[in-house]
């Protein structure tokens, strides 16, 4: 099982030793990814943007 970390800000990826070779193998077999994981990532990104937006509105109100 391959587990890697992905930065939601810059889309950078951290891989453990040997993971790149495993990803290459899966890619050659036509791996399309886990739809549930992709949906979770999109949800996390939306929540993050929403929090930032709420925070920014709050700060604007305070600085008026």
N, C-alpha and C positions, 0 to 999 in steps of 0.2 A: 504494500500500500504506500503510495507516495503522498507525503504531507509537506507542503511548502507554505511559506508565508508570503502574502501579497500585500503591498502597501496600497491602501485605497486612495492615497493622495497622488502618488506618482506612478502607480502600477508596476513598481519594481518588484522583483521576486527574489527571495532568498531560498536556496536549495541546499540540502544536506549532501554529504559526499555520496556520489552514486546516483542521485536523483535525476540528473540531467540525462544520463544514459537510459534510465527507466522511462523518462518522458519521451525520448527519441523513439524507443521501442513502441510505446503506446501510440505515438503519432503515426508511425509507419503502419500500424494496424487500423488506423482510422478512428482513433479515440475522439469523441465529440464532447466530452465533459459531462458533468452531472447537472442536469437541469435544476434540481433542487438547490444545489450549491450556488449556481449562477443566480437563481432567484433570490437567495439569501444575501448574496453580495450586493445585488441591485437594491434590495430593501435597506441594507446597512448604509449604502451610499445615500439613499433618499433621506433616511433618518438623520444622517450627519449633516446634509445640506439644510434640512429643516431646522435642526438645532442651531446651526450657524445663523440662519436667517432670523430666527426668534431672538437669539442673543444680540444680533446687530440691531434689530428694531428696538430692543430694550435699551441698548447703549445710546441710540439716537434720541430716545425719549428722555434719558437722563441728562443728555448734554444740551438740551434745548434751553 
